[in-house]
Amino acid sequence: YRERLWTMRQYAGFTSATESNKRYRYLIDQGVMGLSVAFDLPTQMGYDSDHSLAEGEIGKVGVPICSMADMEILFKDIQLDEVSVSMTINSTAAILLAFLIATAEKQGISKEKLTGTVQNDILKEYIARGTYIYPPKPSMRIITDLFEFCSEEMPKWNTISISGYHIREAGSTAVEELAFTLANGIAYVQSAIDKGLDINTFGKRLSFFFNCHNHFFEEIAKFRAARRMWAKIMQERFGATEQKALMCRFHTQTAGSTLQAQQIDNNVVRTTLQATAAVLGGTQSLHTNSRDEALALPTEKSVQLALRTQQIIAHESGIPDVADPLAGSEYVETLTDELENAAMDLIEKIDELGGAVSAIEQQFQQNEIASSAFDYQKAVDKGEKILVGVNKFATDEHEVSDIQEIDKTAIREQLDRLSKMKEKRNKNEVQKSLANLKETAAGDGNLMPLIIHAVITHATLGEISDTLRSVFGEY
C-alpha cells in the first residue's frame, strides 16, 4: 500500500475523438499516469452516430466511437504501451476493447503489452443505469468470453471493473452499494468458474469501482469493509489461494449525484472531502469530479482544478504515506463491522433469490434502491437532510456563463467521417466477418476473436451490435 498506484484519471468528456485526444495529451503533460475515457450514450447502447436514435446524443456525455478509425484518432500520438487505459463501457465493452487492440497493433504494439481496465460490468446496468442491450444470460456470456480471452492473450489487462458507483448514483445506501456490488462480483466469478477458468488466474485481474459520498467516516469504513469482505468471499466461497486473487483492488470516483447546480464552488469542497475519504479508505485509483459537472461537461479550467485536488492530496497531505491510517479508531472499526454485517445480510438475501442475475430478474435490487432514493429525497424536501446552498443557506446567484458547450462542427465531422469510411471499406469483407460472428454467436465459441476480426475489416460498432442483437435479442 505504501507504493500505492496513483493513477489520476479524468474523463475525456468531449464531442469528438480529436478533442479527447487533445485532452489526453494535456493530461499526460500534467503528470497523469492513466487515462479514462467515457463514451457517449449511442456508443454505450450499440448505435453508430448516424443511427436515428443517436440524434441529439452524439458526444453529450463522452466521446463517440463507431469504428477503428475513431479509436485511432482518439489515441493519435499516444503510445498505448506507455499509459494505462480505463474504458467506461459495458454492453459494448468487447467491441471497444477490440478497437483498442486493433489500434495498438497498428502502432506496432502487441495486445500482450496493453495495460488498463474495461468496466464490462453489465449487471449493474440492469440494476441502476439501463445501458444494456441483450438479456442477462447472453450478456454474461460476452463478459466471460472476454475474461477467457484476456486471461490467455492479455495478462496485464483488468477484465472487469465491478461497479458500485452507478448503484450509489441511482440512490442506494452505502450498505446497498457494498452488498449489490459484491453480489455482482460473486455472479461474475461463478460464471467464470463455470466456464472452466482458474480462480487464481482470472481472480487477479478483477477490479472494483466504488462511489465516495459525503459521509466522511462511513465511506472510509465502506472501503475497509469491502476489502475484508471480498478476501473472505474469494477464499472461503471460491477457494482462491493466491494472495493477489484475494485483493479488492478498486478505483473510486467522487459522487456526481452530490454535486449541486446552486453555488457550484461548494462542489470543490464536497469533492475534496470525498477524495480524501477515498484515499484514507485505501483506494488505488481516483477520479475527482469537476465543480461544474452539475451544469455541463467540465471546462478545461475545472478539470485542472479537479486534477490539482488529487495531486495536493497525493503529494502534500502525507495521507498516502500510511496504509489504513484510521485502523484502530473505535468509531471507524465499529462502522466497518456494522457495514460488513449489514451488507452480508443483503448478500444472503440475494443468494436465497438464486444469485444476482435471478434477483435482478425479480427486480429485488432495483426496488431496494428505489426505496432508498425515495427516502433520501423525502428527507431533503422536509429539510431533515441539509444540502448547503440548496435547501439551506441559499443565496441569490448570478447565472454561470463559463460552461462547456457541445461543438456542432465536431458532430458534423463525425458523421461525415463515418459516411466516408463506410464507402471506402471492402463491404464484402465486412459482411463475411459479420456472418462468421453471427454463426459463432449462435453456437458456443468465444466471440472475442470474431469481434476483433470484424473490427479490423472496418465493421462498425453498430453493425457488430446489430449482428449480436439478431441472435440474442434485446432486453
C-alpha positions in Angstrom: 0.0 0.0 0.0 2.9 2.4 0.6 3.7 2.2 -3.1 0.0 2.7 -4.0 -0.6 3.4 -7.6 -1.7 7.0 -8.0 -3.5 6.8 -11.4 -5.0 10.2 -11.9 -8.0 9.8 -14.2 -10.2 12.4 -15.9 -12.9 11.6 -18.4 -12.4 12.7 -22.0 -15.8 14.4 -21.9 -15.7 15.9 -25.4 -17.8 15.5 -28.5 -15.1 14.3 -30.8 -12.2 11.9 -30.7 -9.9 14.7 -31.8 -10.8 16.9 -28.9 -10.5 14.0 -26.5 -7.0 13.3 -27.9 -6.0 16.8 -27.1 -7.3 16.4 -23.6 -5.3 13.2 -23.1 -2.1 14.7 -24.3 -2.7 17.7 -22.0 -3.3 15.4 -19.0 -0.2 13.3 -19.8 1.8 16.6 -19.7 0.3 17.3 -16.3 1.5 14.1 -14.7 -1.4 11.7 -15.4 -0.3 8.1 -15.4 -3.6 6.6 -16.6 -6.3 7.7 -19.0 -10.0 7.1 -18.6 -12.4 7.5 -21.5 -16.2 7.8 -21.2 -18.2 7.1 -24.3 -21.4 8.8 -25.4 -24.7 7.1 -25.0 -25.1 5.8 -28.5 -21.7 4.1 -28.2 -22.8 2.6 -24.9 -26.0 1.3 -26.4 -24.5 -0.2 -29.6 -25.6 2.5 -32.1 -23.4 4.3 -34.6 -23.5 8.1 -34.7 -25.6 8.0 -37.9 -28.4 5.9 -36.3 -31.7 7.8 -35.8 -31.7 7.1 -32.1 -28.3 8.8 -31.8 -29.6 12.1 -32.9 -29.2 14.7 -30.2 -26.9 12.4 -28.1 -23.7 12.4 -30.1 -20.9 13.5 -27.7 -23.3 14.6 -24.9 -21.7 12.5 -22.1 -18.5 11.3 -23.7 -16.7 10.6 -27.0 -18.5 8.7 -29.9 -16.6 5.7 -31.2 -18.1 4.0 -34.2 -15.1 2.4 -35.8 -11.5 1.6 -35.6 -10.8 4.9 -37.4 -12.3 6.8 -34.4 -10.2 4.9 -32.0 -7.1 5.7 -34.0 -7.9 9.4 -33.7 -8.6 9.1 -30.0 -5.0 7.8 -29.4 -3.1 9.5 -32.1 0.5 10.2 -31.0 -0.2 8.4 -27.7 1.8 5.2 -27.3 -0.6 2.6 -25.9 2.2 0.6 -24.2 3.1 3.7 -22.1 -0.2 4.5 -20.5 -2.9 2.6 -18.6 -6.3 3.0 -20.3 -9.6 2.7 -18.5 -12.7 2.5 -20.6 -16.1 3.1 -19.1 -18.1 0.8 -21.2 -20.3 -2.2 -20.6 -22.8 -3.7 -23.1 -20.3 -2.9 -25.9 -17.1 -3.5 -23.9 -15.9 -6.4 -26.0 -16.2 -4.2 -29.2 -14.4 -1.2 -27.6 -11.6 -3.5 -26.4 -11.3 -4.9 -29.9 -11.0 -1.4 -31.3 -8.2 -0.7 -28.8 -6.4 -4.0 -29.6 -6.5 -3.3 -33.4 -5.3 0.3 -32.9 -2.4 -0.8 -30.7 -1.4 -3.4 -33.3 -1.4 -0.8 -36.0 1.0 1.2 -33.7 3.2 -2.0 -33.7 2.2 -2.8 -30.1 1.1 -6.3 -29.3 -2.0 -6.8 -27.1 0.1 -8.6 -24.5 1.7 -5.3 -23.6 -1.6 -3.4 -23.1 -2.5 -2.3 -19.5 -5.7 -1.0 -18.3 -9.3 -1.8 -17.4 -12.6 -2.2 -19.2 -15.6 -1.7 -17.0 -17.5 -4.6 -18.6 -20.0 -4.7 -15.7 -23.4 -5.4 -17.2 -25.3 -6.5 -14.1 -25.2 -3.0 -12.6 -26.7 -1.7 -15.8 -29.9 -3.8 -15.2 -29.8 -2.6 -11.6 -29.1 1.1 -11.9 -28.2 2.6 -15.3 -30.1 1.0 -18.2 -27.4 0.9 -20.9 -27.9 -2.8 -21.6 -28.7 -4.3 -25.0 -29.1 -8.1 -24.6 -30.9 -10.2 -22.0 -28.8 -11.0 -18.8 -27.7 -14.5 -19.8 -26.1 -13.7 -23.3 -24.7 -10.6 -21.7 -22.9 -12.7 -19.1 -21.6 -15.0 -21.9 -20.0 -12.0 -23.7 -18.4 -10.9 -20.4 -17.0 -14.4 -19.6 -15.7 -14.7 -23.2 -13.8 -11.5 -22.6 -12.5 -13.0 -19.3 -11.3 -16.1 -21.1 -9.7 -14.2 -24.0 -7.8 -11.8 -21.8 -6.6 -14.5 -19.4 -4.9 -16.2 -22.3 -3.9 -13.2 -24.5 -3.7 -10.1 -22.4 -2.2 -10.9 -19.0 -1.8 -7.2 -17.9 -5.4 -6.3 -18.7 -8.1 -5.9 -16.0 -11.1 -7.7 -17.4 -13.8 -6.1 -15.4 -14.4 -3.2 -13.0 -17.3 -4.3 -10.9 -19.1 -1.1 -10.2 -21.0 0.1 -7.2 -20.6 3.7 -8.4 -23.7 3.8 -10.5 -25.7 1.8 -7.9 -25.0 4.7 -5.4 -25.7 7.3 -8.0 -29.1 5.8 -8.5 -29.9 6.4 -4.8 -28.7 3.4 -2.9 -27.3 3.5 0.6 -23.6 2.7 1.4 -24.7 -0.8 2.6 -26.6 -1.5 -0.6 -23.8 -0.2 -2.7 -21.4 -2.6 -0.9 -23.8 -5.6 -1.0 -25.0 -5.3 -4.5 -21.6 -4.7 -5.9 -20.0 -7.7 -4.2 -23.1 -9.9 -5.1 -22.5 -9.0 -8.7 -18.8 -9.9 -8.2 -19.9 -13.3 -6.9 -22.0 -13.8 -10.0 -19.1 -13.0 -12.3 -16.7 -15.2 -10.5 -19.2 -18.1 -10.5 -19.8 -17.6 -14.3 -16.1 -17.7 -15.0 -15.6 -20.8 -12.9 -18.5 -22.5 -14.7 -16.6 -21.7 -18.0 -13.6 -23.6 -16.7 -11.4 -20.6 -15.8 -8.9 -20.8 -12.9 -9.9 -18.6 -9.9 -6.3 -17.9 -9.1 -5.6 -16.7 -12.6 -8.6 -14.5 -13.6 -9.2 -13.5 -10.0 -6.0 -11.4 -10.1 -7.5 -9.3 -12.9 -10.7 -8.4 -11.2 -11.1 -4.8 -10.0 -13.9 -2.7 -8.4 -15.2 0.8 -8.9 -16.8 2.5 -5.9 -18.5 5.8 -5.2 -17.4 8.1 -2.5 -20.3 10.0 -1.0 -20.5 12.8 1.6 -20.5 10.9 5.0 -16.7 11.0 5.6 -16.3 8.2 8.1 -19.0 5.9 6.7 -17.2 6.0 3.3 -13.8 5.2 4.8 -15.4 2.3 6.7 -17.2 1.1 3.5 -13.9 0.7 1.6 -12.3 -1.1 4.6 -15.3 -3.4 4.8 -15.2 -4.1 1.0 -11.5 -5.3 1.1 -12.2 -7.6 4.1 -15.4 -9.0 2.6 -14.0 -9.7 -0.8 -11.0 -11.5 0.6 -13.3 -13.7 2.6 -15.6 -14.4 -0.3 -12.8 -15.3 -2.7 -11.1 -17.5 -0.1 -14.0 -19.2 1.7 -16.6 -19.3 -1.0 -14.4 -19.9 -4.1 -11.2 -21.4 -2.7 -8.8 -18.9 -4.1 -5.3 -19.3 -2.6 -3.2 -16.7 -4.4 -2.8 -13.5 -2.4 -3.5 -11.3 -5.5 -6.6 -13.2 -6.2 -7.9 -12.2 -2.8 -7.3 -8.5 -3.2 -10.1 -6.0 -3.7 -8.3 -3.5 -5.9 -10.6 -0.6 -6.6 -11.0 2.7 -8.3 -13.0 5.5 -6.7 -14.9 8.4 -8.2 -16.3 11.2 -6.1 -20.1 11.3 -6.1 -21.6 13.2 -9.1 -25.1 13.0 -7.6 -23.9 15.1 -4.6 -22.9 18.0 -6.8 -25.3 20.8 -7.0 -26.1 23.4 -9.7 -26.5 26.1 -7.0 -23.3 27.7 -5.6 -21.1 25.5 -7.7 -17.9 26.4 -5.9 -19.3 24.5 -2.9 -18.8 21.4 -5.1 -15.0 21.8 -4.8 -15.3 21.3 -1.0 -17.6 18.3 -1.4 -15.3 16.7 -3.9 -12.2 17.3 -1.8 -13.7 15.7 1.3 -14.9 12.7 -0.8 -11.5 12.3 -2.4 -9.7 12.5 1.0 -12.1 9.8 2.4 -11.3 7.6 -0.6 -7.6 7.9 0.0 -7.9 7.2 3.7 -10.0 4.2 2.8 -7.3 2.8 0.6 -8.3 3.4 -3.0 -5.7 2.6 -5.6 -7.1 4.9 -8.3 -9.1 8.1 -8.1 -11.3 10.3 -10.2 -12.3 13.7 -8.9 -15.4 15.3 -10.4 -15.3 18.9 -11.5 -17.1 21.8 -9.9 -19.4 22.5 -12.9 -20.5 18.9 -13.8 -24.0 19.6 -12.4 -24.4 22.0 -15.3 -22.4 20.6 -18.2 -19.3 18.7 -19.3 -16.4 20.3 -17.3 -14.4 23.2 -18.7 -10.6 22.9 -19.1 -10.1 25.1 -16.0 -12.4 23.0 -13.9 -10.7 19.8 -15.0 -7.3 21.2 -14.0 -8.6 22.2 -10.6 -10.0 18.7 -10.1 -6.7 17.2 -11.0 -4.8 19.6 -8.7 -7.1 18.5 -5.9 -5.8 14.9 -6.3 -2.2 16.0 -6.6 -2.3 18.1 -3.4 -3.7 15.1 -1.5 -1.1 12.8 -3.1 2.0 15.0 -2.7 1.3 17.5 0.1 -1.0 15.9 2.6 1.0 12.9 3.8 -2.1 10.8 3.8 -0.9 8.2 1.3 2.3 7.6 3.3 0.4 5.3 5.7 -1.6 2.2 5.0 -5.0 2.3 6.6 -4.2 5.3 8.9 -7.6 5.1 10.7 -7.2 1.5 11.8 -7.8 1.1 15.5 -10.2 4.1 15.7 -13.1 2.8 17.8 -15.6 4.7 15.6 -14.2 3.6 12.3 -13.7 0.0 13.4 -17.3 -0.1 14.7 -18.7 1.4 11.4 -16.7 -1.1 9.4 -18.1 -4.0 11.3 -21.7 -2.6 11.0 -21.4 -2.1 7.3 -19.9 -5.6 6.7 -22.6 -7.3 8.8 -25.5 -5.4 7.1 -24.0 -6.0 3.6 -23.6 -9.7 4.3 -27.2 -9.9 5.3 -28.2 -8.4 2.0 -25.9 -10.8 0.1 -27.5 -13.7 1.8 -31.0 -12.5 0.7 -29.7 -12.3 -2.9 -28.3 -15.9 -2.5 -31.8 -17.0 -1.4 -33.3 -15.5 -4.5 -30.9 -17.6 -6.7 -28.0 -15.1 -7.0 -27.5 -11.7 -8.5 -28.9 -12.5 -12.0 -32.0 -14.1 -10.7 -32.5 -11.3 -8.1 -32.2 -8.7 -10.9 -34.9 -10.6 -12.9 -37.1 -10.4 -9.9 -36.4 -6.6 -9.5 -35.0 -7.1 -6.0 -32.0 -4.7 -6.2 -34.0 -2.2 -8.3 -36.8 -2.0 -5.8 -34.4 -1.6 -2.8 -32.6 1.2 -4.5 -35.8 3.0 -5.5 -37.0 2.8 -1.9 -33.7 4.3 -0.6 -33.7 7.0 -3.2 -37.3 8.0 -2.3 -36.4 8.1 1.4 -33.4 10.3 0.7 -35.4 12.8 -1.4 -38.2 13.0 1.2 -35.5 13.9 3.8 -34.2 16.6 1.6 -37.7 18.0 0.8 -38.5 18.1 4.5 -35.2 19.8 5.4 -34.1 16.9 7.5 -31.2 16.3 5.2 -29.4 19.6 4.6 -27.9 20.5 1.2 -25.9 23.6 1.6 -26.9 26.3 -0.9 -30.0 24.2 -1.9 -32.5 23.8 0.9 -30.5 25.9 3.4 -28.0 28.8 3.2 -29.3 29.6 -0.2 -28.4 32.9 -1.9 -29.4 34.9 -5.0 -26.9 33.9 -7.7 -25.7 35.2 -10.9 -26.0 33.0 -14.0 -22.9 30.8 -14.6 -21.8 31.5 -18.2 -18.5 29.7 -18.4 -19.7 26.2 -19.2 -18.6 23.6 -21.7 -20.6 23.7 -25.0 -21.1 20.8 -27.4 -19.2 21.5 -30.7 -21.8 21.2 -33.5 -19.0 21.2 -36.1 -17.4 18.2 -34.4 -20.7 16.3 -34.7 -20.9 17.1 -38.5 -17.3 15.9 -38.9 -18.1 12.7 -37.0 -21.0 11.9 -39.3 -19.0 12.8 -42.5 -16.1 10.6 -41.4 -18.3 7.7 -40.7 -20.1 8.0 -44.1 -16.8 8.2 -46.0 -15.3 5.2 -44.1 -18.4 3.1 -44.9 -18.0 3.9 -48.6 -14.2 3.2 -48.8 -14.1 -0.1 -46.9 -14.4 -3.6 -48.5 -18.1 -4.3 -48.0 -17.7 -8.0 -48.9 -15.0 -8.5 -46.2 -17.3 -6.7 -43.7 -20.3 -8.9 -44.5 -18.2 -12.0 -44.3 -16.8 -11.1 -40.9 -20.2 -10.3 -39.6 -21.6 -13.6 -40.9 -18.8 -15.5 -39.1 -19.6 -13.6 -35.9 -23.3 -14.4 -36.2 -22.6 -18.1 -36.7 -20.3 -18.2 -33.6 -22.8 -16.3 -31.5 -25.4 -18.9 -32.4 -23.1 -21.6 -31.1 -20.8 -21.6 -28.0 -17.4 -20.4 -29.3 -15.6 -17.4 -27.8 -16.8 -14.2 -29.5 -13.7 -12.1 -28.9 -11.5 -13.3 -31.9 -14.5 -12.8 -34.2 -15.2 -9.3 -32.9 -11.6 -8.3 -33.4 -11.6 -9.6 -36.9 -14.8 -7.7 -37.7 -13.2 -4.5 -36.3 -10.1 -5.0 -38.5 -12.4 -5.2 -41.6 -13.9 -1.9 -40.5 -17.2 -3.2 -39.4 -18.8 -0.6 -37.1 -19.8 -0.8 -33.5 -23.5 -0.6 -34.6 -23.1 -3.3 -37.2 -21.4 -5.7 -34.7 -24.1 -4.9 -32.1 -26.9 -5.5 -34.6 -25.4 -8.8 -35.5 -25.5 -9.9 -31.9 -29.0 -8.5 -31.5 -30.1 -10.7 -34.3 -29.0 -13.8 -32.3 -29.5 -12.7 -28.7 -32.4 -10.3 -29.0 -32.9 -7.2 -26.9 -33.9 -6.9 -23.3 
